[in-house]
Amino acid sequence: MSDFRERAAALDAADPLSAWRQQFQLDADVVAYLDGNSLGRLPLRTRERLATFVREEWGARLIRGWSEGWVELPVVVGDEVGALLGAAPGQTVVGDSTSIGIAKALHAAASLAPGRTRLVVDASDFPTDRYLAEEVARQRGLELVVVHRDAEGDVAASLADVLDERTAVVLLSHVDYRTGVLLDLPSLTAQVHAAGALVVWDLCHSAGVVPTSLDTAEVDLAVGCTYKYLNGGPGAPAFLYAAARHLPHLEQPLPGWWSADDLFAMAEEYRPATDARRLLSGTPNVAGLVAVREGVAMVAEAGVEAARAKSELLTGFTVDALDALGERGLALQLVTPREPDRRGSHVTVRVPDARALTARLTDRGVVPDFREPDLLRLGLAPLTTSFAELHAGLSVLAEELAH
Ligand SMILES: *Cc1c(COP(=O)(O)O)cnc(C)c1O
């Protein structure tokens, strides 16, 4: 791994995003944090901002805070997230969780496709996505249709087999949480639309690290986490996007006072808002929104395109290093595509005894992710992962694999 050490130094020296790392809390016991795709590091400015919020807004302003800006936060932060996703203002909100957002988006999409009877889900999707798809289908009397990835990890062929005039909605994940396979969002969206159906995209593993053009691609609805590459903190509120053309018409399953046309009218009868607030339900978590806003601002300042460029170098470095370990006879098998444009920002390898290996790595300050049954997932966050850090982590992995 020594030639990789020099390569890492050169890449760090040439990295236009290298200064961002110092804007996050870095503790000496963490040798290499390779889990930024599960929980992004803590931005220093979020630490400061939350302390100020607690003291000066919550503590000092009390209920007055709502009329001094808190009420607008779900749409204000929504627009800021939307800007990272290629969404014009007025279509994105932040609140609830990704799981709640998936349920809302699936119901909303189905409500826009009356008469159609099928909900399509990917067999390899994240568990919460599959569970919710099954339940939404059950609640709405839709038939759940399951598609499967081909050997390359693509889903287009399987989709082509099932899409027809019965299809109401298709749920897809932009980046596969296990393999890291990046789907072609514009082309799959067009494929679903050609059948007259709607698509809901889960952007959990791409938001902030893979550029998207939701408006240009004419995506119908999208959801995603803010605690991964957007560094919003554990359990940070999620985003939900609905295209402007759908907002006045969609029905969502949890209509509350925050999605009513006049929040403070306390009207006898529910009349839904026609703007993005239509996607909300109840009082949002203000502290969570305050934290999300800082992480999102950092990604916006750094630029998603720049993040993607560095991400491709980080994943490329990792693939090459893993190949070198394989050539040394260590037992590992790359699961993530070798082509940079076919993968997101994590690299997954199949290793023997992955769970125990993950525990040994974590003991040594190298923090990856373990996914059942035998996958080791290395998440690379462009704002916080340095090539030296990555090299250090991979070196420990090499030692533990050689054990
Ligand atoms: C992380 C992740 C989730 C998490 O949903 P929560 O409601 O935040 O627990 C959902 N879907 C995908 C694809 C994810 O990667």
The ligand as an SDF file (V2000), in Angstrom:
LIG
                    3D

 15 15  0  0  0  0  0  0  0  0999 V2000
  -31.0490    5.5940    4.7470 C   0  0  0  0  0  0  0  0  0  0  0  0
  -32.1860    5.1930    3.8890 C   0  0  0  0  0  0  0  0  0  0  0  0
  -33.5140    5.2670    4.3570 C   0  0  0  0  0  0  0  0  0  0  0  0
  -33.7860    5.6500    5.7790 C   0  0  0  0  0  0  0  0  0  0  0  0
  -35.1010    6.0310    6.0250 O   0  0  0  0  0  0  0  0  0  0  0  0
  -35.4450    6.6400    7.4610 P   0  0  0  0  0  0  0  0  0  0  0  0
  -36.8810    6.9350    7.4300 O   0  0  0  0  0  0  0  0  0  0  0  0
  -34.5720    7.8630    7.6310 O   0  0  0  0  0  0  0  0  0  0  0  0
  -35.0900    5.6340    8.4940 O   0  0  0  0  0  0  0  0  0  0  0  0
  -34.5320    4.9390    3.4700 C   0  0  0  0  0  0  0  0  0  0  0  0
  -34.2590    4.5470    2.2000 N   0  0  0  0  0  0  0  0  0  0  0  0
  -32.9990    4.4570    1.7280 C   0  0  0  0  0  0  0  0  0  0  0  0
  -32.7340    4.0410    0.3230 C   0  0  0  0  0  0  0  0  0  0  0  0
  -31.9210    4.7690    2.5660 C   0  0  0  0  0  0  0  0  0  0  0  0
  -30.6680    4.6640    2.1240 O   0  0  0  0  0  0  0  0  0  0  0  0
  1  2  1  0
  2  3  1  0
  2 14  2  0
  3  4  1  0
  3 10  2  0
  4  5  1  0
  5  6  1  0
  6  7  2  0
  6  8  1  0
  6  9  1  0
 10 11  1  0
 11 12  2  0
 12 13  1  0
 12 14  1  0
 14 15  1  0
M  END
$$$$
